[in-house]
Amino acid sequence: MTRKAIKTISNEELKYIPEDMKEYKEDAKEIKDRPLIVYGRKLTNNQKWQMKSYMGKLNKHETYVEGTGEALEYIWLNCVTRVCNVMMEVDGEEVHLDEVKGKDKDALWNSEGMELAIYGAVAFLQGSSELDEEEVKT
């Protein structure tokens, strides 16, 4: 039996498009005709441990794990790098943004209507960061 070389965690941006927006064309002229696209990076080992430190045990009704929201927010704030094709309503007016980064991207965490896209993107990044069965064996 031979050993395999170890790999470093990729710093490459990963792209996530919510399932319900896959039929939209990324190069459409209007933002409303394009999918929401979330870009992010895999979690480093330190980030994985930090995320797990937020997680507790099942609540008294055994319906969810305490600290899940904090762990998901940690991934959103630290691993998601940018969000493209954002349509927002600000003071009753519709605003279209090609790309949102930094504090504006972080503020999307508290936006109404983004819940499924945020959860999907965070789950995608977390899943992409896990080792596959073959990598676990090495």
C-alpha positions as CSV (number, residue, x, y, z in Angstrom):
1,M,0.0,0.0,0.0
2,T,1.3,3.4,-0.9
3,R,0.6,6.8,0.6
4,K,-1.0,9.6,-1.4
5,A,0.2,13.2,-1.4
6,I,-1.6,15.6,0.8
7,K,-3.5,18.5,-0.8
8,T,-3.8,22.1,0.4
9,I,-7.2,23.7,0.7
10,S,-8.0,25.5,-2.5
11,N,-8.4,29.2,-2.3
12,E,-10.3,29.3,-5.6
13,E,-13.7,30.9,-5.6
14,L,-16.6,28.5,-6.0
15,K,-19.8,29.5,-7.7
16,Y,-23.3,28.8,-6.4
17,I,-26.6,29.4,-8.2
18,P,-29.8,28.6,-6.3
19,E,-31.7,25.6,-7.7
20,D,-34.8,27.6,-8.6
21,M,-32.7,30.1,-10.7
22,K,-30.7,27.5,-12.8
23,E,-32.9,28.2,-15.9
24,Y,-31.9,31.9,-16.0
25,K,-29.1,32.9,-18.4
26,E,-26.0,34.4,-16.7
27,D,-25.3,36.7,-19.7
28,A,-28.9,38.1,-20.0
29,K,-29.1,41.8,-20.7
30,E,-31.3,42.6,-17.7
31,I,-30.4,41.7,-14.1
32,K,-34.0,40.4,-13.5
33,D,-33.4,37.8,-16.2
34,R,-30.1,36.6,-14.6
35,P,-29.7,34.2,-11.7
36,L,-28.5,35.3,-8.3
37,I,-24.9,34.0,-8.1
38,V,-23.0,33.6,-4.8
39,Y,-19.2,33.2,-4.8
40,G,-17.2,31.9,-1.9
41,R,-14.2,30.0,-0.8
42,K,-13.9,26.6,1.0
43,L,-13.6,26.8,4.8
44,T,-10.1,26.4,6.1
45,N,-9.5,24.0,9.0
46,N,-9.5,26.9,11.5
47,Q,-12.8,28.1,10.1
48,K,-14.3,24.6,10.3
49,W,-13.3,24.4,14.0
50,Q,-14.6,27.9,14.6
51,M,-18.0,27.1,13.0
52,K,-18.2,23.9,15.1
53,S,-17.6,25.8,18.2
54,Y,-20.9,27.7,17.6
55,M,-22.8,24.5,17.4
56,G,-24.3,23.1,20.6
57,K,-26.6,20.2,21.3
58,L,-30.2,19.6,20.3
59,N,-32.6,22.0,21.9
60,K,-35.1,20.7,24.5
61,H,-37.7,19.9,21.8
62,E,-35.0,18.1,19.7
63,T,-36.0,20.1,16.7
64,Y,-32.7,21.9,15.8
65,V,-29.1,22.2,17.0
66,E,-28.5,25.3,19.2
67,G,-26.1,27.7,17.6
68,T,-26.9,26.7,14.0
69,G,-27.8,30.3,13.1
70,E,-24.5,31.6,14.4
71,A,-22.5,28.9,12.6
72,L,-24.3,29.7,9.3
73,E,-23.8,33.4,9.7
74,Y,-20.1,32.8,10.4
75,I,-19.8,31.0,7.1
76,W,-21.7,33.8,5.3
77,L,-19.5,36.5,6.7
78,N,-16.2,34.7,6.4
79,C,-16.4,32.5,3.3
80,V,-18.8,34.2,0.9
81,T,-16.8,36.7,-1.1
82,R,-19.4,38.4,-3.3
83,V,-23.0,38.1,-4.6
84,C,-23.9,39.0,-8.1
85,N,-27.2,40.0,-9.8
86,V,-28.9,41.3,-6.7
87,M,-32.4,42.8,-6.9
88,M,-33.4,44.7,-3.7
89,E,-36.1,47.0,-2.6
90,V,-34.8,50.1,-0.8
91,D,-37.3,52.6,0.5
92,G,-40.0,51.2,-1.8
93,E,-37.8,51.5,-4.9
94,E,-36.3,48.5,-6.7
95,V,-32.5,48.6,-7.0
96,H,-30.4,46.3,-9.2
97,L,-26.8,45.6,-8.3
98,D,-24.4,43.8,-10.5
99,E,-22.1,42.8,-7.6
100,V,-22.2,43.2,-3.8
101,K,-19.1,42.8,-1.7
102,G,-17.8,43.6,1.8
103,K,-20.2,45.1,4.3
104,D,-23.0,45.4,1.7
105,K,-22.7,41.6,1.1
106,D,-22.7,41.0,4.9
107,A,-25.9,43.1,5.2
108,L,-27.7,40.7,2.9
109,W,-27.7,38.2,5.8
110,N,-30.6,40.2,7.3
111,S,-32.4,40.8,4.0
112,E,-36.0,39.5,3.6
113,G,-36.4,37.1,0.7
114,M,-32.7,35.9,0.7
115,E,-33.2,33.1,3.2
116,L,-33.2,30.1,0.7
117,A,-30.3,31.5,-1.4
118,I,-28.2,32.2,1.8
119,Y,-28.9,28.8,3.3
120,G,-28.2,27.1,-0.1
121,A,-24.9,28.9,-0.6
122,V,-23.7,28.3,3.0
123,A,-24.6,24.6,2.7
124,F,-22.9,24.4,-0.6
125,L,-19.7,25.9,0.7
126,Q,-19.8,23.8,3.8
127,G,-20.3,20.6,1.8
128,S,-17.6,21.6,-0.7
129,S,-15.2,21.9,2.3
130,E,-15.7,18.4,3.6
131,L,-13.4,15.6,2.7
132,D,-14.7,12.9,0.4
133,E,-14.5,9.3,1.5
134,E,-11.3,8.6,-0.4
135,E,-9.6,11.7,1.2
136,V,-10.7,10.6,4.7
137,K,-8.8,7.3,4.2
138,T,-5.5,9.0,3.6
